[in-house]
Amino acid sequence: MLRKVPAMLLTAALLTGSVAATAAFAQTAPVQQQKISVTLNERPLAFPQDVVTEDGVAYVNASTLAIALGGTAAWDSMIKSVLIAKNNNYALRMYENSTFAYKNGKEIRVPAPPRTTTGAVLVPLVYVAQELGAEVTYDENTLTYNLQIEIVK
């Protein structure tokens, strides 16, 4: 009987550990989500990274979005901020992990901060697109953000 007690304790510990490990993995495993797409004036707008959503906010590559809407975007690694500009009369500086920002030199709060990833800066799609002059709608059935803007060449 004494030999069976350690064996039962070991078995119980192994079972408990595997259940705990399974539960921990289930909590940290990424949830597979459907792919979100973006169109600009009814044409697909391709981004180098997939659209990322977090807390109901869709994030896209800052440079790709800004250029598509007639602007520019640049990351400042010294102060960890992205500067989005358009037509020499609009400038938005957003800071990593902060809703504090500057719009045309005036302090503002943005609804969601930019995020950095390997080789890219992601910005909130709807907010930045609207700031750059686009009308934004979302089709929940097709998971598509539709951007409309008059492109001046």
C-alpha positions as CSV (number, residue, x, y, z in Angstrom):
1,M,0.0,0.0,0.0
2,L,2.8,2.4,0.8
3,R,4.3,1.9,-2.6
4,K,0.9,2.8,-4.3
5,V,0.6,6.1,-2.5
6,P,3.6,7.8,-4.2
7,A,2.5,6.4,-7.5
8,M,-1.1,7.7,-7.0
9,L,0.3,11.1,-6.0
10,L,2.6,11.2,-9.0
11,T,-0.3,10.3,-11.3
12,A,-2.6,13.0,-9.7
13,A,0.2,15.6,-10.1
14,L,0.7,14.7,-13.7
15,L,-3.0,14.8,-14.5
16,T,-3.4,18.2,-12.7
17,G,-0.4,19.6,-14.5
18,S,-1.6,18.6,-17.9
19,V,-5.1,20.0,-17.2
20,A,-3.5,23.3,-16.0
21,A,-1.2,23.4,-19.0
22,T,-4.1,22.8,-21.4
23,A,-6.2,25.5,-19.7
24,A,-3.2,28.0,-19.9
25,F,-2.7,27.2,-23.6
26,A,-6.4,27.7,-24.3
27,Q,-6.2,31.1,-22.7
28,T,-3.1,32.3,-24.6
29,A,-3.8,30.6,-28.0
30,P,-4.7,33.3,-30.6
31,V,-8.3,33.4,-31.8
32,Q,-8.5,32.8,-35.5
33,Q,-10.4,35.8,-37.0
34,Q,-11.7,36.3,-40.4
35,K,-9.7,38.5,-42.7
36,I,-10.7,42.2,-42.9
37,S,-10.3,44.0,-46.3
38,V,-10.1,47.6,-47.3
39,T,-11.2,49.3,-50.5
40,L,-10.3,52.7,-51.8
41,N,-12.8,54.2,-54.2
42,E,-14.2,50.7,-54.8
43,R,-10.8,49.1,-55.5
44,P,-9.0,46.8,-53.2
45,L,-6.3,48.5,-51.1
46,A,-3.5,46.1,-50.4
47,F,-1.4,46.4,-47.2
48,P,1.9,44.7,-46.5
49,Q,0.5,43.3,-43.2
50,D,-3.1,42.1,-42.6
51,V,-5.5,44.4,-40.9
52,V,-5.2,43.9,-37.2
53,T,-8.1,44.5,-34.8
54,E,-7.8,45.1,-31.1
55,D,-10.6,46.3,-28.8
56,G,-12.8,47.0,-31.8
57,V,-10.2,49.2,-33.6
58,A,-8.8,48.2,-37.0
59,Y,-5.1,49.0,-37.5
60,V,-3.3,49.2,-40.8
61,N,0.2,50.2,-42.1
62,A,0.6,53.9,-41.7
63,S,2.7,54.6,-44.8
64,T,0.4,52.6,-47.1
65,L,-2.7,54.3,-45.9
66,A,-1.2,57.8,-45.9
67,I,0.2,57.4,-49.4
68,A,-3.0,56.0,-50.8
69,L,-4.9,59.0,-49.4
70,G,-2.4,61.5,-50.8
71,G,-0.3,62.0,-47.8
72,T,2.9,60.8,-46.2
73,A,3.9,59.0,-43.0
74,A,7.2,58.7,-41.2
75,W,8.3,57.0,-38.0
76,D,10.6,59.0,-35.6
77,S,12.4,56.3,-33.6
78,M,13.9,58.9,-31.2
79,I,10.6,60.0,-29.8
80,K,8.6,56.9,-30.8
81,S,6.0,58.7,-32.8
82,V,4.5,58.7,-36.3
83,L,4.1,61.9,-38.3
84,I,1.3,61.8,-40.9
85,A,1.1,64.8,-43.2
86,K,-0.8,66.0,-46.2
87,N,-0.6,69.0,-48.6
88,N,1.6,71.1,-46.3
89,N,-1.4,72.1,-44.3
90,Y,-2.1,69.0,-42.2
91,A,0.2,67.3,-39.7
92,L,-0.7,64.7,-37.1
93,R,1.9,63.4,-34.7
94,M,0.8,60.3,-32.8
95,Y,2.9,58.7,-30.1
96,E,3.4,54.9,-29.5
97,N,1.2,53.6,-26.7
98,S,-0.4,57.0,-26.0
99,T,-3.6,58.8,-26.9
100,F,-1.7,62.1,-26.6
101,A,-1.0,63.6,-30.0
102,Y,-0.5,66.9,-31.9
103,K,-2.7,68.0,-34.8
104,N,-1.4,71.0,-36.7
105,G,0.7,71.9,-33.6
106,K,-2.3,71.7,-31.1
107,E,-2.5,69.1,-28.4
108,I,-5.3,66.6,-28.9
109,R,-6.3,63.1,-27.8
110,V,-6.7,60.4,-30.4
111,P,-9.1,57.4,-30.0
112,A,-6.4,54.8,-30.2
113,P,-2.5,55.0,-30.3
114,P,-0.3,53.7,-33.1
115,R,1.3,50.3,-32.6
116,T,4.7,49.2,-33.8
117,T,5.4,45.9,-35.3
118,T,8.5,44.4,-36.9
119,G,9.3,46.8,-39.7
120,A,6.0,48.8,-39.6
121,V,3.9,51.2,-37.8
122,L,0.1,50.5,-37.6
123,V,-2.4,53.2,-37.1
124,P,-6.1,53.2,-36.4
125,L,-7.7,52.9,-39.9
126,V,-10.9,54.8,-39.5
127,Y,-9.5,57.7,-37.5
128,V,-6.5,58.4,-39.8
129,A,-8.5,57.9,-43.0
130,Q,-11.1,60.4,-41.9
131,E,-8.4,62.8,-40.8
132,L,-6.9,62.6,-44.3
133,G,-10.3,63.4,-45.8
134,A,-11.8,60.0,-46.6
135,E,-15.3,59.0,-45.9
136,V,-15.3,55.6,-44.2
137,T,-18.0,53.0,-44.1
138,Y,-17.9,49.4,-42.9
139,D,-19.7,46.4,-44.4
140,E,-20.2,44.0,-41.6
141,N,-21.3,41.2,-44.0
142,T,-18.1,41.3,-46.1
143,L,-15.8,42.6,-43.3
144,T,-14.8,45.4,-45.6
145,Y,-13.8,49.0,-44.8
146,N,-14.8,51.2,-47.8
147,L,-12.8,54.4,-48.1
148,Q,-14.0,57.2,-50.5
149,I,-11.9,60.2,-51.3
150,E,-11.3,62.5,-54.3
151,I,-7.7,61.9,-55.3
152,V,-6.1,65.1,-56.6
153,K,-3.2,64.5,-58.9
